[in-house]
Amino acid sequence: MELETGIAFIGIIGLPVTGIIAFFSGTDVLLTCFSWIFGTLTACVSALDMYTVLDKALDLPEKEARKKIYFGYMKRYVILGILIAVFCIVPGLNPIAFFVSYMGLKISAYLQPFTHKAYNAFFGEKDPESISQEEYDALHPELVPENEREKTKTEV
């Protein structure tokens, strides 16, 4: 949700700027703004696909998870390449506006700490406190491997 919010924020902020640039450069303002909006929507779909692929891959063994993640990565970039080619071929569409708005996905990843703080403030949530490995091991002794457990005097 935080990444999607960042993408939408970049899309909304960039749309009037794109329209102004298109107006003064003499290109079709409506098609350029359409290109921007379509790039923003493509970024949102890509972010959802990343989430879905990673969520499914976390339940798989390492080798299969690696394949699934790689396939998802390649699928997104092949689709992006096809879309950029379409935007280059179709007259009036602006491939630069499309690509720059798609890069809002990358920018929103850097904005994520700020959107996270904003959502925490809005929903009244608080991030969990981090604990040391020793504190975690004390809370969950059953998860500590046998060779790392300290021998007590009763075991000797």
MIMARPA-597106 format. One record per residue: residue number from 1; x, y, z of N, C-alpha, C in turn; residue in one letter. Coordinates in nm, 3 decimals, always signed. Each point is the difference from the previous one (the first is absolute). Layout:
N
{NUM, {X, Y, Z}, {X, Y, Z}, {X, Y, Z}, 'A'};
...
// end
This chain:
156
{1, {+0.083, -0.118, +0.000}, {-0.083, +0.118, +0.000}, {+0.088, +0.125, +0.000}, 'M'};
{2, {+0.112, -0.006, +0.073}, {+0.087, +0.116, +0.007}, {+0.067, +0.027, -0.134}, 'E'};
{3, {+0.041, -0.106, -0.070}, {+0.062, +0.015, -0.131}, {-0.101, +0.053, -0.101}, 'L'};
{4, {-0.121, -0.054, +0.002}, {-0.104, +0.047, -0.090}, {-0.033, +0.147, +0.025}, 'E'};
{5, {+0.001, +0.041, +0.126}, {-0.026, +0.140, +0.033}, {+0.109, +0.089, -0.057}, 'T'};
{6, {+0.125, -0.043, +0.010}, {+0.110, +0.077, -0.057}, {-0.011, +0.012, -0.151}, 'G'};
{7, {-0.038, -0.109, -0.066}, {-0.017, +0.003, -0.146}, {-0.112, +0.098, -0.037}, 'I'};
{8, {-0.112, -0.008, +0.071}, {-0.112, +0.091, -0.027}, {+0.041, +0.145, +0.025}, 'A'};
{9, {+0.076, +0.024, +0.106}, {+0.047, +0.135, +0.032}, {+0.087, +0.055, -0.112}, 'F'};
{10, {+0.095, -0.080, -0.046}, {+0.087, +0.042, -0.111}, {-0.085, +0.025, -0.125}, 'I'};
{11, {-0.096, -0.089, -0.026}, {-0.086, +0.016, -0.117}, {-0.083, +0.127, +0.004}, 'G'};
{12, {-0.055, +0.031, +0.116}, {-0.083, +0.119, +0.014}, {+0.084, +0.128, -0.008}, 'I'};
{13, {+0.115, -0.002, +0.063}, {+0.088, +0.118, -0.004}, {+0.055, +0.023, -0.141}, 'I'};
{14, {+0.033, -0.106, -0.069}, {+0.062, +0.011, -0.132}, {-0.096, +0.030, -0.113}, 'G'};
{15, {-0.129, -0.027, +0.018}, {-0.096, +0.019, -0.108}, {-0.010, +0.146, -0.046}, 'L'};
{16, {-0.018, +0.096, +0.090}, {-0.006, +0.139, -0.048}, {+0.132, +0.047, -0.060}, 'P'};
{17, {+0.111, -0.047, +0.055}, {+0.131, +0.036, -0.055}, {+0.013, -0.053, -0.142}, 'V'};
{18, {-0.044, -0.124, -0.020}, {+0.003, -0.060, -0.133}, {-0.088, +0.078, -0.097}, 'T'};
{19, {-0.118, +0.039, +0.045}, {-0.091, +0.078, -0.084}, {+0.060, +0.134, -0.040}, 'G'};
{20, {+0.065, +0.067, +0.095}, {+0.063, +0.130, -0.029}, {+0.114, -0.018, -0.099}, 'I'};
{21, {+0.083, -0.101, +0.021}, {+0.112, -0.025, -0.092}, {-0.053, -0.033, -0.140}, 'I'};
{22, {-0.104, -0.081, -0.007}, {-0.057, -0.036, -0.130}, {-0.059, +0.122, -0.069}, 'A'};
{23, {-0.066, +0.086, +0.075}, {-0.060, +0.120, -0.058}, {+0.105, +0.092, -0.061}, 'F'};
{24, {+0.108, +0.024, +0.073}, {+0.104, +0.091, -0.049}, {+0.090, -0.064, -0.105}, 'F'};
{25, {+0.004, -0.132, -0.006}, {+0.083, -0.065, -0.103}, {-0.076, -0.023, -0.130}, 'S'};
{26, {-0.130, +0.023, +0.003}, {-0.080, -0.012, -0.122}, {-0.051, -0.140, -0.028}, 'G'};
{27, {+0.016, -0.092, +0.093}, {-0.054, -0.135, -0.021}, {-0.144, -0.005, +0.050}, 'T'};
{28, {-0.069, -0.107, -0.034}, {-0.139, -0.017, +0.040}, {-0.008, -0.019, +0.152}, 'D'};
{29, {-0.063, +0.093, +0.067}, {-0.006, -0.002, +0.147}, {-0.078, -0.120, +0.050}, 'V'};
{30, {-0.114, -0.030, -0.064}, {-0.082, -0.111, +0.048}, {+0.071, -0.135, -0.015}, 'L'};
{31, {+0.064, -0.022, -0.114}, {+0.070, -0.127, -0.018}, {+0.122, -0.012, +0.090}, 'L'};
{32, {+0.068, +0.112, +0.024}, {+0.114, -0.002, +0.091}, {-0.046, -0.029, +0.142}, 'T'};
{33, {-0.110, +0.063, +0.042}, {-0.053, -0.026, +0.135}, {-0.052, -0.144, +0.010}, 'C'};
{34, {-0.061, -0.051, -0.109}, {-0.041, -0.140, -0.001}, {+0.121, -0.091, +0.017}, 'F'};
{35, {+0.109, +0.032, -0.068}, {+0.122, -0.080, +0.012}, {+0.050, +0.000, +0.144}, 'S'};
{36, {-0.006, +0.115, +0.065}, {+0.043, +0.012, +0.140}, {-0.089, -0.086, +0.090}, 'W'};
{37, {-0.131, +0.013, -0.018}, {-0.094, -0.075, +0.084}, {+0.016, -0.151, -0.023}, 'I'};
{38, {+0.017, -0.040, -0.124}, {+0.017, -0.142, -0.030}, {+0.130, -0.054, +0.061}, 'F'};
{39, {+0.105, +0.080, -0.001}, {+0.125, -0.040, +0.065}, {-0.015, -0.015, +0.150}, 'G'};
{40, {-0.077, +0.090, +0.060}, {-0.024, -0.009, +0.144}, {-0.081, -0.124, +0.033}, 'T'};
{41, {-0.103, -0.029, -0.079}, {-0.080, -0.120, +0.023}, {+0.083, -0.127, -0.022}, 'L'};
{42, {+0.088, +0.003, -0.099}, {+0.088, -0.115, -0.025}, {+0.094, -0.021, +0.119}, 'T'};
{43, {+0.048, +0.108, +0.059}, {+0.085, -0.011, +0.118}, {-0.076, -0.061, +0.117}, 'A'};
{44, {-0.126, +0.039, +0.016}, {-0.083, -0.057, +0.108}, {-0.020, -0.150, -0.020}, 'C'};
{45, {-0.029, -0.040, -0.123}, {-0.019, -0.142, -0.031}, {+0.130, -0.076, +0.022}, 'V'};
{46, {+0.113, +0.059, -0.038}, {+0.131, -0.065, +0.022}, {+0.028, -0.019, +0.148}, 'S'};
{47, {-0.033, +0.101, +0.081}, {+0.022, -0.012, +0.143}, {-0.086, -0.111, +0.060}, 'A'};
{48, {-0.125, -0.010, -0.044}, {-0.086, -0.108, +0.048}, {+0.053, -0.136, -0.044}, 'L'};
{49, {+0.051, -0.008, -0.124}, {+0.056, -0.126, -0.048}, {+0.125, -0.038, +0.081}, 'D'};
{50, {+0.084, +0.099, +0.031}, {+0.118, -0.029, +0.083}, {-0.041, -0.057, +0.134}, 'M'};
{51, {-0.100, +0.063, +0.062}, {-0.048, -0.048, +0.129}, {-0.051, -0.143, -0.010}, 'Y'};
{52, {-0.080, -0.028, -0.102}, {-0.057, -0.133, -0.017}, {+0.108, -0.105, -0.022}, 'T'};
{53, {+0.096, +0.031, -0.086}, {+0.107, -0.095, -0.030}, {+0.084, -0.027, +0.125}, 'V'};
{54, {+0.037, +0.106, +0.071}, {+0.081, -0.019, +0.121}, {-0.077, -0.075, +0.108}, 'L'};
{55, {-0.128, +0.029, +0.015}, {-0.081, -0.068, +0.101}, {-0.009, -0.149, -0.029}, 'D'};
{56, {-0.019, -0.036, -0.126}, {-0.007, -0.142, -0.036}, {+0.137, -0.066, +0.011}, 'K'};
{57, {+0.105, +0.072, -0.036}, {+0.135, -0.058, +0.000}, {+0.050, -0.028, +0.141}, 'A'};
{58, {-0.046, +0.076, +0.097}, {+0.046, -0.020, +0.138}, {-0.045, -0.134, +0.057}, 'L'};
{59, {-0.102, -0.059, -0.059}, {-0.049, -0.130, +0.047}, {+0.068, -0.117, -0.071}, 'D'};
{60, {+0.089, +0.028, -0.092}, {+0.065, -0.106, -0.079}, {+0.142, -0.026, +0.051}, 'L'};
{61, {+0.056, -0.116, -0.033}, {+0.141, -0.024, +0.028}, {+0.087, +0.099, -0.078}, 'P'};
{62, {+0.124, +0.019, +0.046}, {+0.085, +0.105, -0.054}, {+0.017, -0.006, -0.151}, 'E'};
{63, {+0.027, -0.116, -0.054}, {+0.026, -0.013, -0.144}, {-0.125, +0.036, -0.082}, 'K'};
{64, {-0.115, -0.049, +0.043}, {-0.124, +0.030, -0.070}, {-0.040, +0.145, +0.018}, 'E'};
{65, {+0.026, +0.055, +0.118}, {-0.031, +0.141, +0.026}, {+0.083, +0.090, -0.090}, 'A'};
{66, {+0.126, -0.035, -0.016}, {+0.088, +0.079, -0.088}, {-0.052, +0.000, -0.143}, 'R'};
{67, {-0.046, -0.116, -0.048}, {-0.054, -0.009, -0.135}, {-0.127, +0.084, -0.014}, 'K'};
{68, {-0.087, -0.008, +0.100}, {-0.126, +0.074, -0.004}, {+0.026, +0.151, -0.001}, 'K'};
{69, {+0.092, +0.045, +0.083}, {+0.032, +0.142, +0.006}, {+0.062, +0.046, -0.131}, 'I'};
{70, {+0.091, -0.078, -0.054}, {+0.064, +0.034, -0.127}, {-0.102, +0.006, -0.113}, 'Y'};
{71, {-0.092, -0.097, -0.005}, {-0.103, -0.001, -0.102}, {-0.090, +0.124, +0.011}, 'F'};
{72, {-0.038, +0.036, +0.123}, {-0.082, +0.119, +0.021}, {+0.072, +0.126, -0.044}, 'G'};
{73, {+0.129, +0.007, +0.029}, {+0.083, +0.114, -0.040}, {+0.004, +0.011, -0.152}, 'Y'};
{74, {+0.028, -0.112, -0.067}, {+0.008, +0.000, -0.146}, {-0.135, +0.033, -0.062}, 'M'};
{75, {-0.107, -0.053, +0.055}, {-0.134, +0.026, -0.052}, {-0.031, +0.150, +0.004}, 'K'};
{76, {+0.030, +0.064, +0.113}, {-0.028, +0.144, +0.012}, {+0.081, +0.080, -0.100}, 'R'};
{77, {+0.127, -0.034, -0.019}, {+0.083, +0.079, -0.091}, {-0.030, -0.027, -0.146}, 'Y'};
{78, {-0.042, -0.120, -0.034}, {-0.042, -0.027, -0.138}, {-0.127, +0.080, -0.031}, 'V'};
{79, {-0.095, -0.002, +0.092}, {-0.123, +0.078, -0.019}, {+0.032, +0.148, -0.011}, 'I'};
{80, {+0.090, +0.050, +0.085}, {+0.040, +0.141, -0.007}, {+0.062, +0.030, -0.135}, 'L'};
{81, {+0.086, -0.087, -0.050}, {+0.062, +0.021, -0.130}, {-0.102, +0.004, -0.112}, 'G'};
{82, {-0.098, -0.089, +0.007}, {-0.106, -0.002, -0.102}, {-0.081, +0.129, +0.005}, 'I'};
{83, {-0.033, +0.044, +0.122}, {-0.077, +0.125, +0.013}, {+0.078, +0.120, -0.051}, 'L'};
{84, {+0.130, +0.006, +0.029}, {+0.081, +0.111, -0.050}, {+0.005, -0.004, -0.153}, 'I'};
{85, {+0.012, -0.119, -0.058}, {+0.000, -0.013, -0.146}, {-0.132, +0.049, -0.059}, 'A'};
{86, {-0.111, -0.036, +0.064}, {-0.131, +0.046, -0.047}, {-0.007, +0.152, +0.008}, 'V'};
{87, {+0.048, +0.058, +0.111}, {-0.004, +0.145, +0.015}, {+0.092, +0.070, -0.101}, 'F'};
{88, {+0.105, -0.068, -0.043}, {+0.089, +0.058, -0.103}, {-0.062, -0.009, -0.138}, 'C'};
{89, {-0.077, -0.105, -0.027}, {-0.055, -0.023, -0.133}, {-0.126, +0.083, -0.025}, 'I'};
{90, {-0.089, +0.007, +0.099}, {-0.128, +0.069, -0.017}, {+0.023, +0.151, -0.003}, 'V'};
{91, {-0.042, +0.065, -0.106}, {+0.021, +0.145, -0.009}, {-0.078, +0.075, +0.108}, 'P'};
{92, {+0.062, +0.100, +0.056}, {-0.065, +0.084, +0.100}, {+0.027, -0.042, +0.143}, 'G'};
{93, {+0.018, -0.130, +0.023}, {+0.030, -0.044, +0.135}, {+0.144, +0.039, +0.035}, 'L'};
{94, {+0.023, +0.026, +0.126}, {+0.131, +0.049, +0.043}, {+0.072, -0.107, +0.081}, 'N'};
{95, {+0.096, -0.070, -0.059}, {+0.070, -0.106, +0.074}, {+0.084, +0.055, +0.116}, 'P'};
{96, {+0.046, +0.124, -0.012}, {+0.080, +0.058, +0.109}, {-0.089, +0.025, +0.122}, 'I'};
{97, {-0.118, +0.056, -0.021}, {-0.093, +0.024, +0.111}, {-0.040, -0.133, +0.065}, 'A'};
{98, {-0.025, -0.101, -0.085}, {-0.035, -0.132, +0.053}, {+0.111, -0.055, +0.087}, 'F'};
{99, {+0.123, +0.003, -0.052}, {+0.113, -0.059, +0.072}, {+0.033, +0.077, +0.128}, 'F'};
{100, {-0.003, +0.132, -0.006}, {+0.031, +0.080, +0.119}, {-0.105, -0.024, +0.108}, 'V'};
{101, {-0.126, -0.009, -0.039}, {-0.103, -0.027, +0.102}, {+0.012, -0.142, +0.053}, 'S'};
{102, {+0.042, -0.095, -0.083}, {+0.024, -0.136, +0.049}, {+0.113, +0.000, +0.102}, 'Y'};
{103, {+0.098, +0.085, -0.020}, {+0.111, +0.010, +0.095}, {-0.044, +0.056, +0.135}, 'M'};
{104, {-0.125, +0.048, +0.007}, {-0.058, +0.038, +0.129}, {-0.001, -0.118, +0.096}, 'G'};
{105, {-0.001, -0.121, -0.055}, {+0.012, -0.121, +0.082}, {+0.131, +0.000, +0.075}, 'L'};
{106, {+0.107, +0.034, -0.068}, {+0.133, +0.002, +0.063}, {+0.010, +0.114, +0.102}, 'K'};
{107, {-0.054, +0.115, -0.037}, {+0.006, +0.116, +0.090}, {-0.084, -0.027, +0.125}, 'I'};
{108, {-0.115, -0.063, -0.017}, {-0.086, -0.027, +0.116}, {+0.064, -0.101, +0.095}, 'S'};
{109, {+0.088, -0.084, -0.052}, {+0.072, -0.091, +0.090}, {+0.090, +0.079, +0.095}, 'A'};
{110, {+0.057, +0.110, -0.051}, {+0.081, +0.086, +0.087}, {-0.086, +0.084, +0.093}, 'Y'};
{111, {-0.124, +0.027, -0.040}, {-0.091, +0.077, +0.085}, {-0.067, -0.087, +0.106}, 'L'};
{112, {+0.015, -0.132, -0.009}, {-0.070, -0.093, +0.089}, {+0.021, +0.028, +0.148}, 'Q'};
{113, {+0.120, +0.035, +0.047}, {+0.012, +0.031, +0.143}, {-0.089, +0.117, +0.044}, 'P'};
{114, {-0.018, +0.096, -0.089}, {-0.085, +0.115, +0.034}, {-0.148, -0.038, -0.004}, 'F'};
{115, {-0.040, -0.078, -0.101}, {-0.140, -0.043, -0.005}, {-0.031, -0.095, +0.116}, 'T'};
{116, {+0.100, -0.078, +0.041}, {-0.019, -0.089, +0.115}, {-0.027, +0.080, +0.127}, 'H'};
{117, {+0.079, +0.106, +0.021}, {-0.021, +0.086, +0.118}, {-0.136, +0.069, -0.008}, 'K'};
{118, {-0.038, +0.043, -0.119}, {-0.130, +0.066, -0.016}, {-0.114, -0.096, +0.029}, 'A'};
{119, {+0.010, -0.124, -0.047}, {-0.105, -0.098, +0.028}, {-0.002, -0.036, +0.149}, 'Y'};
{120, {+0.115, -0.012, +0.063}, {+0.002, -0.027, +0.143}, {-0.069, +0.112, +0.077}, 'N'};
{121, {+0.027, +0.125, -0.037}, {-0.063, +0.113, +0.067}, {-0.150, +0.002, -0.027}, 'A'};
{122, {-0.039, -0.027, -0.124}, {-0.141, +0.004, -0.038}, {-0.081, -0.108, +0.070}, 'F'};
{123, {+0.054, -0.122, +0.006}, {-0.072, -0.111, +0.060}, {+0.031, -0.018, +0.148}, 'F'};
{124, {+0.088, +0.082, +0.054}, {+0.034, -0.009, +0.142}, {+0.076, -0.127, +0.035}, 'G'};
{125, {+0.081, -0.049, -0.092}, {+0.076, -0.122, +0.024}, {+0.142, +0.033, +0.041}, 'E'};
{126, {+0.067, -0.099, +0.053}, {+0.138, +0.016, +0.043}, {+0.079, -0.122, -0.047}, 'K'};
{127, {+0.120, +0.022, -0.051}, {+0.083, -0.110, -0.044}, {+0.047, -0.081, +0.121}, 'D'};
{128, {+0.014, -0.131, -0.016}, {+0.048, -0.080, +0.112}, {+0.145, +0.032, +0.032}, 'P'};
{129, {+0.034, -0.012, +0.127}, {+0.137, +0.023, +0.044}, {+0.086, -0.118, -0.045}, 'E'};
{130, {+0.121, +0.029, -0.042}, {+0.090, -0.109, -0.037}, {+0.069, -0.054, +0.126}, 'S'};
{131, {+0.028, -0.129, -0.003}, {+0.068, -0.063, +0.114}, {+0.126, -0.069, -0.051}, 'I'};
{132, {+0.090, -0.023, +0.092}, {+0.126, -0.064, -0.038}, {-0.023, -0.150, -0.022}, 'S'};
{133, {+0.098, -0.065, -0.061}, {-0.010, -0.144, -0.025}, {-0.007, -0.077, +0.132}, 'Q'};
{134, {+0.073, +0.046, +0.100}, {-0.001, -0.068, +0.130}, {-0.138, +0.010, +0.065}, 'E'};
{135, {-0.064, +0.117, -0.010}, {-0.134, +0.014, +0.056}, {-0.100, -0.088, -0.074}, 'E'};
{136, {+0.014, -0.009, -0.132}, {-0.088, -0.085, -0.079}, {+0.019, -0.146, +0.037}, 'Y'};
{137, {+0.126, -0.041, +0.013}, {+0.028, -0.138, +0.037}, {-0.056, -0.034, +0.138}, 'D'};
{138, {+0.004, +0.098, +0.092}, {-0.055, -0.024, +0.133}, {-0.152, -0.015, -0.006}, 'A'};
{139, {-0.066, +0.074, -0.090}, {-0.144, -0.010, -0.014}, {-0.043, -0.128, -0.072}, 'L'};
{140, {+0.085, -0.050, -0.089}, {-0.033, -0.117, -0.081}, {+0.115, -0.101, +0.006}, 'H'};
{141, {+0.022, -0.064, +0.115}, {+0.113, -0.094, +0.011}, {-0.015, -0.123, -0.090}, 'P'};
{142, {-0.123, -0.033, -0.038}, {-0.021, -0.118, -0.083}, {+0.051, +0.022, -0.143}, 'E'};
{143, {+0.023, +0.124, -0.040}, {+0.048, +0.029, -0.134}, {+0.152, +0.007, -0.010}, 'L'};
{144, {+0.068, -0.005, +0.114}, {+0.146, +0.007, +0.000}, {+0.056, -0.136, -0.037}, 'V'};
{145, {+0.089, -0.008, -0.099}, {+0.058, -0.130, -0.040}, {+0.075, -0.065, +0.117}, 'P'};
{146, {+0.002, -0.131, -0.001}, {+0.063, -0.077, +0.108}, {+0.146, +0.040, +0.022}, 'E'};
{147, {+0.075, +0.018, -0.107}, {+0.143, +0.028, +0.015}, {+0.028, +0.141, +0.053}, 'N'};
{148, {-0.101, +0.086, +0.005}, {+0.019, +0.136, +0.051}, {-0.051, +0.018, +0.143}, 'E'};
{149, {-0.068, -0.099, +0.051}, {-0.052, +0.011, +0.136}, {+0.113, -0.014, +0.100}, 'R'};
{150, {-0.007, +0.082, +0.103}, {+0.102, -0.009, +0.105}, {-0.034, -0.118, +0.090}, 'E'};
{151, {+0.105, -0.071, +0.039}, {-0.022, -0.114, +0.089}, {-0.016, +0.053, +0.142}, 'K'};
{152, {-0.101, -0.048, +0.062}, {-0.020, +0.037, +0.141}, {+0.072, -0.098, +0.090}, 'T'};
{153, {+0.007, +0.033, +0.123}, {+0.071, -0.086, +0.095}, {-0.070, -0.134, +0.016}, 'K'};
{154, {-0.131, -0.004, -0.023}, {-0.072, -0.126, +0.014}, {+0.027, -0.095, -0.116}, 'T'};
{155, {+0.039, +0.054, -0.115}, {+0.029, -0.085, -0.113}, {+0.138, -0.063, +0.008}, 'E'};
{156, {+0.090, +0.056, +0.079}, {+0.139, -0.049, +0.006}, {+0.010, -0.123, +0.082}, 'V'};
// end
